[in-house]
């Protein structure tokens, strides 16, 4: 694409030089206004040619353009075709994709509210010494990918391994950060490139059938994501079917999967009696400015014979996502709404409950016509919480397997029992440098339900919920800023900072968790991180 743009612009310049430099033009004393008009006309021609090339490459597909919603591709973004590695011996091997990447992240967390107090029977002095404080873990994530395509069609396969480790933390290791040497993808695929014919643009509409182990992302990533930020990955085992591809006018993805339990030091295993399934449609032809994605997700979990396992769920969730652009302006938008019904059990008592929950998100943004591409946006997200802990209904939104980071940069907030407006500014001073910053406010949707990530690492406990509602509903507010810089080829860096000002609910529950001792653990939190990513081929 870069080469194509360069050639087009070169041709434009050469053409203009020919016009401006011709003897007749100078001899006639051609007016400046007429010359400027010719220059502008040629620029429009170049833009049109570039747009036509993009349309041929992308077809009907339009990237949403909203913050944090860009899906990771398959094969993963860190991979490259072997023929493009720059190694002469491999320049004709176009049927193999490879990737090797290492990410190292240093974190400085001061008074992390996700951490529970491991000394419930200790005295006030011991609790005060432990509560809050600074943790400075170093997280390492190494991934390698190998994918075969084309040469054995319709058969294809892919293997991806990942090793996730954490060092220098004063807390017990957990599976958010640690999952040593694990296959996060290992599947076989039957790929028929034109099994469903062609669309109106003449693009093949393929059929893909996969079986094995996967990680992937769909929609806006808030419900189905690999969770790229976290040091470990959401992984599934089962079947995936795709009718069509992203650049077709329509396509459909079907899923029937078992989530895998991330075992820190052993091979991951499917979670007993649990299935995640869904169908996701993509309709891109209705309007070239609007993409519609109707979808349906389900989660079924039956209680096992294991002692204390009362988790019994059958959640059914129809939904609609739509996103697009307003023609002739810099405005774009993205919305998603879901209703959930079915049944679930109270995990403490086993009491049967009727699922009745809903959630939605909406974002609108404007990108200014400026070399730095500044974009300002406003977002609001809502996910219902359980209104009454004593009735026969469960109003808590099932967040499935989503990506938390669009909600808060410190990984505190997830799509569950939350009401959250947020504003954000993004800009790109240079091609290799981008900056974004935001400010968000957070309330519980129901003051009688839990704040999921409060005290949830490494073990969840009841202190993150006040069934009486007397602790309030305001969680707090946060400011965050992030800078991403790619200094040289194969190297990416990220620096970020987030400050979370705790609200009434968080402070009250912190006091309750420490035996109602005033002044205990009632602190704001700071999170700073520095990330270095090394890519062997890209």
Beta strands, then each sheet from edge to edge (+ up, - down):
strand 1: 80-81
strand 2: 96-110
strand 3: 134-135
strand 4: 138-148
strand 5: 155-167
strand 6: 179-192
strand 7: 207-214
strand 8: 236-243
strand 9: 250-261
strand 10: 269-270
strand 11: 274-287
strand 12: 290-301
strand 13: 313-325
strand 14: 331-345
strand 15: 352-367
strand 16: 375-383
strand 17: 393-394
strand 18: 418-430
strand 19: 433-443
strand 20: 474-485
strand 21: 491-502
strand 22: 525-535
sheet 1: 1+ 2- 3+
sheet 2: 1+ 2- 4+ 5- 6+ 7- 8+ 9- 10+
sheet 3: 1+ 2- 22+ 21- 20+ 19- 18+ 16- 15+ 14- 13+ 12- 11+
sheet 4: 1+ 2- 22+ 21- 20+ 19- 18+ 16- 15+ 17+
end
